Amino acid sequence: MLQDAVTKIPKEEAEYHIKRCIDSGLWVPGGADKDEAEAEAEGAAAAEPVANDTTGDHVYEEIDH
């Protein structure tokens, strides 16, 4: 959506607005790639069985994270 809007305005104006978005933290270049990698890592960790846990405490540990 942002990329579509940027292509419709002059280059100098687009650079100004993109820089403001990055500086404010509203947009992180490459952020989606990092989010996907983190989600995959968390999914793999959650799929590992909890050894010797007969109390059910592991359920609360997963919720807390």
Secondary structure per residue as TSV (DSSP state, phi and psi in degrees):
chain	resnum	aa	ss	phi	psi
A	1	M	-	360.0	-50.3
A	2	L	H	-62.0	-41.9
A	3	Q	H	-62.9	-37.2
A	4	D	H	-64.2	-43.4
A	5	A	H	-65.1	-39.1
A	6	V	H	-66.0	-32.5
A	7	T	T	-73.0	-12.6
A	8	K	T	-98.2	1.1
A	9	I	S	-121.8	163.2
A	10	P	-	-57.9	148.3
A	11	K	H	-55.3	-45.8
A	12	E	H	-61.5	-41.8
A	13	E	H	-67.4	-40.1
A	14	A	H	-62.7	-45.1
A	15	E	H	-60.4	-40.5
A	16	Y	H	-60.4	-48.4
A	17	H	H	-69.8	-39.5
A	18	I	H	-62.9	-43.5
A	19	K	H	-60.5	-40.8
A	20	R	H	-64.6	-39.2
A	21	C	H	-65.2	-42.1
A	22	I	H	-67.0	-47.6
A	23	D	H	-61.0	-33.8
A	24	S	H	-83.5	-11.9
A	25	G	T	87.3	4.6
A	26	L	S	-72.4	-22.6
A	27	W	-	-140.7	132.5
A	28	V	-	-118.7	111.9
A	29	P	T	-58.5	129.4
A	30	G	T	77.3	6.5
A	31	G	H	-63.1	-35.5
A	32	A	H	-63.9	-37.1
A	33	D	H	-63.4	-42.0
A	34	K	H	-66.7	-42.1
A	35	D	H	-61.2	-41.6
A	36	E	H	-65.6	-41.8
A	37	A	H	-65.1	-41.6
A	38	E	H	-65.4	-40.3
A	39	A	H	-64.2	-40.3
A	40	E	H	-64.4	-41.8
A	41	A	H	-65.2	-41.6
A	42	E	H	-67.1	-38.7
A	43	G	H	-63.7	-39.7
A	44	A	H	-67.2	-39.6
A	45	A	H	-68.7	-38.0
A	46	A	H	-71.2	-25.9
A	47	A	H	-78.5	-15.0
A	48	E	S	-72.2	133.0
A	49	P	-	-69.2	150.4
A	50	V	-	-94.0	116.8
A	51	A	T	-78.3	138.3
A	52	N	T	58.0	31.5
A	53	D	-	-108.3	100.6
A	54	T	-	-102.7	0.0
A	55	T	S	-89.9	-19.5
A	56	G	S	86.8	4.7
A	57	D	H	-62.2	-26.6
A	58	H	H	-61.1	-27.2
A	59	V	H	-64.0	-42.7
A	60	Y	H	-70.4	-32.4
A	61	E	H	-63.6	-41.7
A	62	E	H	-66.4	-36.2
A	63	I	H	-70.0	-39.3
A	64	D	H	-64.6	-28.2
A	65	H	-	-84.2	360.0
